[in-house]
Amino acid sequence: MTLAIGVDVGGTKVAAGVVDEDGRIIAKLKRSTPAASPARTEQAIADAVTELLGQVPPHQVTAIGIGAAGFVDSARATILFAPNLAWRDEPLKQRVEERLGHRVVVENDANASAWAEARFGAARGYRDVMLVALGTGIGAAILVGGELYRGRWGMAGEPGHIRVVPDGRLCGCGNRGCWEQYCSGNALVAEAREFARRSPEGAIRLLQLGGGVPEGISGPVITRAATEGDPAALRCFQIVGGWLGQGLADLAAILDPACFVIGGGVSEAGDLLLDPARAAFERALTGRGHRPLAEIRVAQLGEDAGIVGAADLARVSSQETAAPQTAAPQTAAPQTTAPQTTAPQTTAPSSPSSGPPGPGSCMRSTSMANPVTNAATAQNAAIPDTDQPAAVATTR
């Protein structure tokens, strides 16, 4: 049995695990992320890997992968920028290898999660997939024809920083009005706290669970209250779910995936989030009623997806690196005849399968409506049982 170690580095935690070839985690640990210090974050990664190496036979570990929350360069070695960590042009691969004395592979954390879901989770059988992970911010990843799409500079898959509200909320990336400020774990909490401050009489349950103050309201608190049927909490999920669905419709207009996988901590709310997201997606989808609908699924691997994906990508990379040269390159003989002219290609290559059709492939007729807006742009948006004005969530 060969093993690999995967490390998932986010804005608040470093999670690491030993993963077998079938995507099963056989040992796991977590540490807090010292996000303000690149050096301390790198040391936390190295310490986690070292501890795991002590729990399994070292000779069985063939690869070490890191899924990092940030813009990873095309060489998969440097973190160019991380909105929620202090990484700026940080040579993460080199720094961690110096600490460990082992080769490591660095990948964007959302790419790692998407790879895991495609290999072992919710997107098995699909070749055209987009993962959208809702956590502190929004992470995303794209698979086209079964391969990760990283872009020319390694920074593809950052829709969280598409600006959807001109001059809106300040984002960690430096811009205002980014999608992740209205559709993420932080956005969900911001909606609930803002509503509790503005209308405490309507947020009694949220405040009870949050210790009596808006600042005590957290994601798990909102989910619990919504599960109990609390109107204010349900309204918060309607708002964030509406932003999610509209954003997915915009992405579908560009990428046309067969399957969206929704991951991250907010996805643990399940249909509380996905029901309004699916409804908003159908309302906003370009060509609705005349095209198949993409599947919108909850990630199956949960918080372990980053670990599993980082480990498996590192294993694949190590196997490619170790593959022996099967044939010596041939030296071409001198040209002795006139070169042949090749006719131009007249047919496009066939597209790979997008995966099983499933229920999302049927044609549906939908009507147009505007999604619920957010607390920052409409004072009444989070008040339960109140007629809301139609408000356009995004401006292009």
N, C-alpha and C positions, 0 to 999 in steps of 0.2 A: 504494500500500500504506500503510495506517495502522498505527501501532504504539502500544503502551502499555507502561509500565514497571510491574512488580510488585515489591514488596518484602515479604519474609517475615521477620518479626522474632520470634525465639524466645529461649529463656533462655540459649542459648550462642552463637547466630550470627545475623547479619543477612545474608540472601541476597537478591540483586536481579537482575532480568533484563529484557531488552527482548523483548516478546512480540508476535507478529503475530496476525492475526485468526483463524488456524486453531489457535491455542494453541501454536505453535512458538516456542521460545526461540532468539533469534539472537545474543544476547550475555548474559553472566552473570558475576557476581562474588560473593565472600563476604567478610565481615569478622566478627571476634569481637564479641559483644554486651557492652558495658560495663554489665552488668545492674544494678549497684549505683547507677548515676548516670543518672537520666532525661535530664538535659541532654546528657550524652555519648552516650547511645543515640540521641537525636534527631539529634545531629550526625552520628553514624555513618550513619544513614538518609539524611540530606541529602547527605553525601559520596558515598555509593554511587550515588544518583540522578544527582548532578552528573557523576560519572565516566562513567556510562552515556550521559548526554546528549551527552557528547563523542565517543562512538563511533558515533553514528547521526545522520543529518540531523535537527536539532531540530524542523523543521517537520513531520516525519512522526509525532512523538510527540503523540498527542491526549489522553492521560490518564495519571495516575500513581496507583497504588493501593498501600495498605499493609495487609498482613495482620498483625495484632498479637496476640500471645499474652496475652490478658487479657479482662476484661469490658468490652466496648465499649458505650457508651450508645446509646439509640434514635436519636439524631441522627447517629450514626456520626462522632463528633468527639472524644470524651473517653474515655480509658481509666480506668474507675472503679476497677479493682483488677486486679492481676496477681500470682498466687501466686508466680511464679518470677522476677519482675522488680520493680524498685523503683517502678513506676508506681502512684500513688494519686491519683485525680481529676486525671489529667494531660491537659491540653488538647492532645493529640498533633497533631491536624489543624492547629490554629492555629500551634503551635510549628514544625512542619516547613514549613508554607507560608511562614512568615516567613523561614526559612533559605533556601528554594528560590526564592521568588518565583513559584511555580506552584501552582495548585489541586491538592489531593490528596483522595483518598477513603480513609477508614479503615474497615476491616472486621476482625472477629475472624478470626484465622488459620485456625481450623478451618472456618469458614464459607467462606473463600476456597478452601481445599482441596476441600471438598465440591462447591462450584460447578464447580471445574475437572474433577473426576472425573465429574460429571454431564454436563458439556458435551463433554469430550474424552477421558474415561478409562473406568474400570471400570463406572461407573453409567450410561453412555449408554443411552438408551431407557427408563430408569426415571424415574418421577415422584415416588415416595415412597421416600426414601433416608435412611439415617443413616450418616454417616462417624464412625468412632472412630479417632483417631490416637494411637498409643502412642509417646511420646517421653520427655522428662524427666518429664512427667506424662501426663494424658489430655486430649486436645482432642476435641471432638465438634461435629457440626453436623447440622441436620435440614432436609430438603427435603420439603415437603408440596405435592402437586399441581404439582411443578416449580418451586416458589418457596421461597426460604430462609425458614425460620421463625425469627425473632429474639426473639419474646416481647414483652411490653408494655414492658419496660425495656431490651431489647436483650441480655439475659443468658441466653437459652435455650441449651441445648446444653452444659451443664456437668455431665454425669453423673459425671465424675471425682471430684466432691466430694460424691457420695452416700455417706453413712457406712455401711459394710458390716460393720465390726468395732467394736462399742461399746468405747470407751476403748482403741482400737488405736494404731497407729503415728501419731506426730505428723505432720501435713500442713502444707505451706507456707501453706495457707489459714487456719490457726489451729485447725482442728478435728482430731480424732483419728479414725483408722479409715476414712479416705476410700478409695474404690475405687482411686484412682490409686496409693496406697501399696502395693497388692497386685497391680496389673495395669498395668505401665508399664515403660519402660526402666530406670528407677531400681529398681523392684521386682525385676526380673529379676536385676540386678546384686546387690542386697541378698540375695536368696535364695542366689545362688552363693557370695558371700563368707561369709555366715553358715554355710553348709554346710562350706566349706573351713576355717573356724576350728574348728568343732565336730568334724569328721571328716576331717582332712587326708589320712588314708590312703585315703579314698574319693574324694578330689578331686585325685589326682595329676596328671592331664592338665590340669585347670583351672589348677593352681598352676604347672605347667611353662610353659604359655602365658602366664601372668600374671607371670612373673619370679620365681616362688618365694614370693610373699606374697599373701595374700587381697586386699589393696588394689590389686594389679595386675590383678585379674580385671575385665574390661570386657565390654560387650555383644558386640562382635565376637569376643572370646575365647570367650565362652559359645557363640556361634553356630558358630564353627569347631569347637570340641570336640564339639558336638552333631552336626554334619555328619559328623564322624569316627566317630560312634557311642558317644561317651563316656556312660556311664550317668548320671553326676552331672549333666552338662549337659542331657541329655534330661529328667531329672527336673525340672530348673528350668523348662524349657519346659512340661512337663506341669502344673506348679503354676500358672504365670502364665497358660497357655492355659485351664486350668480356671476361673480367676477371670474371664477374658475371656468365656468361653462363658456362664457363669452371669449375668454382667452384661448380656450381649446378650439373654438370655432375659427378664430383668427389663425391659429397654427395649422388647422386643417386646410384652410384656404391656401397655405403656402406649401405644406409638406404632404398632405393627403395620406396620413398613415392609416393602417388597418386597425390599429389598437393603440389607445392611450392607457398607460398604467399610472395610477395616482398613488404616490408613495409619500413618505415623510410622516411625522408625528400626527398631523391633522387628519391624515387618511384613516387613522384608527377609529374615527367617528363613523366610518362606513357610509350607510345610506343617508345619514343626517347631512352629510356633505354632498354625496354623489347624486341624490335625487334632484336637488335644485341645480346642480351642475349639469346633469343630463338635460334637464328641461331648458336651461339657458343655452346650452350647446345647440339643441335642435332649433330654437328660435333664431339664433344668430348665424347659423351655418349658411354660407354662400351656396346657392343652388339647392336649398333644402327642398325636399319633395321630389327631386330629380337626380339624386345620387345616393349611394349607400352611406349609412351612418357608421362611423368608426365605433368599435367597442370602447367603452370607458370602464376600466376595471380597477379594483383596489389591488395594490401590490400584495403578493402572497408572502413574501419573505420578511416583511416588516422592517424593523430596525437592523436586521441582520444582512440585508441586501448588499450594503456597501462592503461589509467584511467578505461576504461570499464572492462578490464580483471582483474585488481587488485581488483576492487570492487566486481566483480562476484565471484572470487576465495575466497575472504574473506567471502562473503555471504555463499558459499558452505561450507567453513570450520566451520563457526559458526553454521550452521544447523547440521553438523555432530557432533560437540561438544555437541549441545543441545539435540541430539536424545536420548530419554529415553531408559533405559535398558528394553527390552520387556520380558525377561525371566531370571530367576535366573539360574546360572550355575548349572549343574547337577553333583552330585558326583558319580563317577563310582563305581559300585559294584566290590568286589574283583574278580579276575579272577578264575573261577572254572573249566574251561575246557581248553584243549590244544589250544594254539593260532592257528588261521587259517593262512595259508600262502597265500599271495595275488599274483596272477600271475602278471608278469611285464606288464607294459603298452606297447602295441604293435602298437598302432596307434597314430599319432600326433594329437593334438587338432586342430580343424578347425580354420582357420584364419578368423578374422573379415573382414567384407566388407571394401574395401578401398574407397568406395564412388561411386558416379555416374561415368560411364565410360567417358562421354563427348567426345569432339573431340580429346583430348589428348590420348585416349586409342587406336587409330588406329595404325597399323604398318606403319612405313615410312622408305624408303631407303634413307640414307644420305651419303654424301661423306666426306672424312677426309680433314681437313685443319687446319692450326694453327691460333689461335686468334691473334688479334693485340697486340703487346707488349706495354709497358709503356714508358713514356718519360725518365725515369731514366735509362732504359736499351737499348734504341735505339734512336739515335738523331733525326731521321726523323719521328718517329712514329706519331706525331701529326700534320704533315704538310699536308694540304689538297692537293688533286690532285697530289700526289707523289706516285710512285710505291714503295711499301714497301717490304723489304725482309721477307721471312717466318721466324718467330721467335717463339720459343717455350716459352709459357707463364709460364709454371711451370716445375720445375725439381723435380723429385722424387728420 
